[in-house]
Amino acid sequence: MTTFVDVPNMVRWISDRGVANIIGGMAEYIRSDFTRWEHFDKTPRVASHTPFGVIELMPTSDGETYGFKYVNGHPANPARGFQTVTAFGVLADVHNGYPTFLTEMTLLTALRTAATSAVAAKALARPDSQVMAMVGAGSQSEFQALAMRDALGIDTLRVFDVDPDATAKLVRNLEPLGFTITVCGSAAEATRGADIVTTCTADKALATVLHNADVVPGMHLNAIGGDCPGKTELDPLILDRSEVKVFVEYPPQTFIEGEIQHKSPDFGVTELWQVLTGAVPGRDSEEQITLFDSVGFAVEDFSALRYLRDDVTGTDLADEIDLIAAPEDPKDLYGLVGAFSPVG
């Protein structure tokens, strides 16, 4: 049997455990898996691009467990009544290949993206950071705010989105949770006085939502919206500044999908796992600008799937489903389909 978490049970799990608690726990799983980075099979995601959006598979394995996520990204979907991103994920036993865990991952991906941002910010941002600017107030924004509060205690936000309804939604959701929020008229205004800047916009375009002039020494940039070919958010001049140090998850994927997608392969980046293991330093000075060019990587989904599985297996938040055709004689699959039809 395969353990299964559907959408209603995922919602119950999140409501029962609490978003902030889950992000904090999931961040520990991500941090732990990043410290054993070299144990994982790694490959850039397998993407199918169309004019409508992209559908991707994100696989990895640590030699004991195999995992993958199916995820789409369709920026025009909200205008047609659909979500921009939906996903589901699977864990399987490497020893026999059987799937052991299946779950929805639309909500889970929102949690794991926020948890990954928290892991990176904890390692790279100035410890005295107090204010976060958020450029983009869409589906990921509340999760990001809660992640940064869990990681660094930040509860002061400066927010800009081109959609006033999205901004109003964010204020409505976060102010009751104790956040102090300033709604700004531009990205430049939002970044004024911010220690951390999170960019998370949905347009599949080579956009500039954060300009070079708005980035000041000491900032940590959490750039999570530029995550596929032809989709970026930062002024390219930011990447060329001498005081900017760029951190990535998996360079072969980030050079395809991230803010550095137009840079040559010898452009200098530091892998986050190396910072988390202490192999290389993270931030070198108070004045340095740290840029986490995050595109989302399969190991993070693997961590999120493990965290959920470990927390819900054996509870009423998960069901057991019969997903594997298993005849008594492993060689007699045909025998499962019933009696032969009469001949003639």
C-alpha positions in Angstrom: 0.0 0.0 0.0 1.1 3.6 -0.6 0.5 6.4 1.9 -1.5 9.2 0.4 -2.2 12.8 1.5 -4.9 14.5 -0.5 -5.8 18.2 -0.6 -8.3 18.1 2.3 -5.8 16.3 4.5 -3.0 18.6 3.5 -5.2 21.6 4.5 -6.1 19.8 7.8 -2.4 19.2 8.5 -1.4 22.8 7.9 -4.2 24.0 10.0 -3.4 21.6 12.8 0.4 22.1 12.9 0.5 25.8 11.9 2.3 27.4 8.9 5.1 28.9 10.9 5.7 25.6 12.8 5.8 23.6 9.6 8.2 26.0 7.9 10.5 25.9 10.9 10.5 22.1 11.0 10.8 21.8 7.2 13.7 24.2 7.2 15.6 21.8 9.5 15.0 18.9 7.1 16.2 21.0 4.2 19.3 22.1 6.1 20.0 18.5 7.0 19.7 17.3 3.5 21.9 20.1 2.1 24.6 19.0 4.5 24.6 15.6 2.8 24.4 17.1 -0.6 27.0 14.9 -2.2 24.9 11.8 -1.4 22.2 12.9 -3.8 21.7 12.2 -7.5 21.2 15.6 -9.0 20.0 16.8 -12.4 18.4 20.0 -13.7 14.6 19.7 -13.8 13.1 18.2 -17.0 11.0 20.9 -18.5 8.4 21.1 -21.3 7.9 24.7 -22.3 4.9 25.9 -24.4 3.4 29.3 -25.1 1.0 28.6 -22.2 3.6 27.9 -19.6 5.9 25.0 -18.4 5.4 21.5 -17.0 8.3 20.1 -15.1 9.6 16.9 -13.4 12.1 17.4 -10.6 13.7 14.1 -9.6 16.4 13.2 -7.1 17.6 10.2 -4.9 19.8 9.7 -1.9 20.4 6.1 -2.7 17.7 4.9 -0.3 14.7 6.9 -1.3 13.8 8.3 -4.7 11.6 11.3 -5.0 10.1 13.5 -7.7 7.7 16.4 -8.1 5.4 17.2 -11.0 4.9 20.9 -11.2 3.6 23.4 -13.7 4.0 27.2 -14.1 1.3 29.0 -16.1 1.4 32.8 -15.5 -1.8 33.5 -17.4 -3.8 31.0 -15.4 -5.3 33.3 -12.8 -7.0 35.3 -15.5 -8.7 32.1 -16.6 -9.7 31.0 -13.1 -6.8 28.6 -12.6 -3.8 28.7 -10.3 -0.4 29.6 -11.6 1.3 26.6 -10.0 0.0 23.2 -9.1 2.0 20.1 -8.1 2.1 16.7 -6.6 5.0 14.5 -5.4 6.1 11.0 -4.8 8.6 9.1 -2.7 9.7 5.6 -3.6 11.8 2.8 -2.1 15.0 2.5 -4.1 15.4 -1.2 -3.2 12.3 -2.4 -5.0 11.1 0.7 -6.9 7.7 0.8 -5.2 6.1 4.2 -4.5 5.7 4.6 -0.8 4.2 8.1 -0.5 2.1 10.2 -2.7 0.8 13.7 -1.9 -0.4 17.0 -3.3 2.4 19.5 -3.5 0.8 22.8 -4.5 0.5 23.8 -0.8 3.6 21.8 0.1 5.7 23.7 -2.5 4.7 27.0 -1.0 5.9 25.9 2.4 9.1 24.4 1.1 10.0 27.5 -1.0 9.5 29.6 2.1 11.5 27.2 4.2 14.4 27.3 1.7 14.4 31.1 1.8 14.6 30.9 5.6 17.5 28.5 5.5 19.4 30.8 3.1 18.6 34.0 4.9 19.6 32.5 8.2 23.0 31.7 6.7 23.5 34.8 4.6 21.6 37.8 5.8 23.0 40.1 8.5 21.8 38.8 11.9 20.6 42.2 12.9 18.2 42.4 10.0 14.8 43.9 11.0 12.9 45.0 7.9 12.0 43.0 4.8 10.8 44.5 1.5 8.5 42.3 -0.5 8.2 43.0 -4.2 5.2 40.9 -5.2 2.3 40.0 -3.0 1.0 36.9 -4.6 0.5 33.4 -3.4 4.0 32.9 -2.0 4.2 36.2 -0.1 2.6 35.3 3.2 4.7 32.1 3.5 7.8 34.2 2.9 6.9 36.6 5.6 6.3 33.9 8.1 9.6 32.1 7.1 11.6 35.3 7.7 10.0 35.9 11.0 10.8 32.3 12.0 14.4 32.6 10.8 15.3 36.1 11.8 12.5 37.6 13.9 11.5 40.0 11.2 7.9 41.3 11.6 8.2 44.7 9.8 7.3 44.5 6.1 7.4 47.0 3.2 5.3 45.8 0.3 4.8 46.6 -3.3 2.7 44.9 -5.9 1.3 46.2 -9.2 -2.0 44.6 -8.2 -3.6 46.5 -5.3 -6.0 43.6 -4.6 -3.0 41.3 -4.0 -1.5 43.8 -1.6 -4.8 44.2 0.2 -5.0 40.4 0.5 -1.5 40.3 2.0 -2.3 43.0 4.6 -5.6 41.3 5.4 -3.8 37.9 6.0 -0.7 39.1 7.9 -1.6 42.1 10.0 -3.7 39.9 12.4 -0.6 37.8 12.9 1.3 40.7 14.3 3.2 42.1 11.3 3.7 45.8 10.8 3.1 46.5 7.1 3.8 49.5 5.0 2.2 49.5 1.6 4.4 51.2 -0.9 3.8 52.8 -4.3 6.9 51.3 -6.0 9.6 48.7 -5.6 12.1 51.5 -5.0 10.0 52.9 -2.1 9.6 49.4 -0.7 13.3 48.7 -0.6 14.1 52.0 1.2 15.5 51.0 4.6 15.0 47.3 4.1 17.6 44.7 5.2 16.2 41.9 3.2 14.5 42.2 -0.2 12.3 39.3 -1.5 11.3 39.4 -5.1 8.5 37.1 -6.1 6.6 38.0 -9.2 4.9 35.7 -11.7 5.3 37.2 -15.1 7.3 35.0 -17.5 9.5 37.8 -18.8 12.9 39.3 -18.6 11.6 41.8 -16.2 13.3 44.3 -13.9 11.3 44.6 -10.7 14.4 45.5 -8.7 16.7 48.2 -10.0 20.4 48.5 -9.3 20.0 51.9 -7.6 17.6 50.4 -5.0 20.2 47.9 -3.8 22.4 49.2 -1.0 25.4 47.7 0.9 24.5 45.1 3.5 21.3 43.9 1.9 20.3 40.3 1.5 18.4 39.7 -1.8 16.1 36.7 -1.8 15.3 36.4 -5.5 12.8 33.6 -5.9 10.6 34.7 -8.9 13.1 34.2 -11.7 12.9 30.5 -12.1 12.8 29.5 -15.7 14.4 30.4 -19.0 13.2 33.9 -20.1 12.0 34.8 -16.6 14.1 37.1 -14.4 13.4 39.9 -11.9 16.7 41.8 -11.2 18.4 44.6 -13.0 21.4 42.8 -14.7 23.7 45.5 -13.3 23.2 44.1 -9.8 25.0 40.9 -10.7 28.0 42.8 -11.9 28.6 44.8 -8.7 31.8 44.0 -7.0 30.2 43.9 -3.5 27.5 41.3 -4.7 28.1 37.7 -3.8 25.8 35.2 -5.6 24.6 32.0 -3.9 22.7 29.2 -5.7 21.3 25.8 -5.1 22.6 23.7 -8.1 24.6 25.7 -10.6 23.7 23.6 -13.7 20.0 24.4 -13.1 20.5 28.0 -12.0 22.5 28.8 -15.1 19.5 27.7 -17.1 16.7 29.2 -15.0 18.0 31.8 -12.6 19.0 35.4 -12.6 22.4 34.3 -13.9 20.9 32.6 -17.0 22.6 35.1 -19.3 26.0 34.8 -17.6 28.8 32.7 -18.9 29.5 29.3 -17.1 32.6 30.8 -15.4 30.5 33.5 -13.6 31.3 33.1 -10.0 28.7 31.6 -7.7 28.8 29.9 -4.3 26.6 26.8 -3.7 24.4 27.1 -0.6 25.2 23.6 0.6 28.9 24.5 0.9 28.0 27.4 3.2 25.8 25.2 5.3 28.5 22.6 5.8 31.1 25.3 6.6 33.2 24.3 3.6 33.1 28.0 2.4 32.1 31.2 4.0 28.8 32.9 3.4 28.6 36.7 3.9 32.2 38.1 4.1 31.4 41.5 5.6 28.6 43.7 6.9 28.7 45.7 3.7 28.5 42.8 1.3 25.3 42.3 -0.7 24.3 38.6 -0.6 22.1 37.4 -3.4 20.3 34.1 -3.1 19.4 33.3 -6.7 16.8 30.6 -5.9 15.1 28.6 -8.6 13.9 25.7 -6.4 15.6 22.4 -6.5 14.6 18.8 -6.3 16.4 18.1 -3.0 14.2 20.7 -1.3 11.1 18.9 -2.5 12.6 15.6 -1.3 13.1 17.2 2.1 9.5 18.5 2.2 8.1 15.2 1.2 10.2 13.4 3.9 9.0 16.0 6.5 5.4 15.5 5.7 5.7 11.7 5.5 7.4 11.5 8.8 4.7 13.7 10.5 1.5 12.2 9.1 2.2 8.5 8.5 0.1 6.4 10.9 -2.3 9.3 11.6 -5.7 10.1 10.3 -4.1 12.8 8.1 -3.0 10.1 5.6 -4.8 7.3 3.8 -3.5 4.1 2.4 -4.2 3.5 -1.3 -3.8 0.5 -3.5 -1.5 1.9 -6.2 0.6 -1.2 -7.1 -0.7 -4.1 -9.1 0.7 -7.0 -7.1 -0.3 -10.5 -8.3 0.5 -13.5 -6.0 2.8 -14.7 -8.7 5.0 -11.7 -9.7 5.3 -13.2 -13.2 1.6 -13.6 -13.7 0.4 -10.0 -14.1 -2.1 -11.2 -16.7 -3.8 -13.3 -14.1 -5.1 -10.2 -12.3 -7.4 -9.2 -15.2 -9.8 -12.1 -14.5 -11.2 -15.1 -16.4 -10.4 -15.5 -20.1 -13.2 -14.5 -22.5 -14.8 -17.5 -24.3 -13.3 -18.2 -27.7 -15.6 -18.5 -30.6 
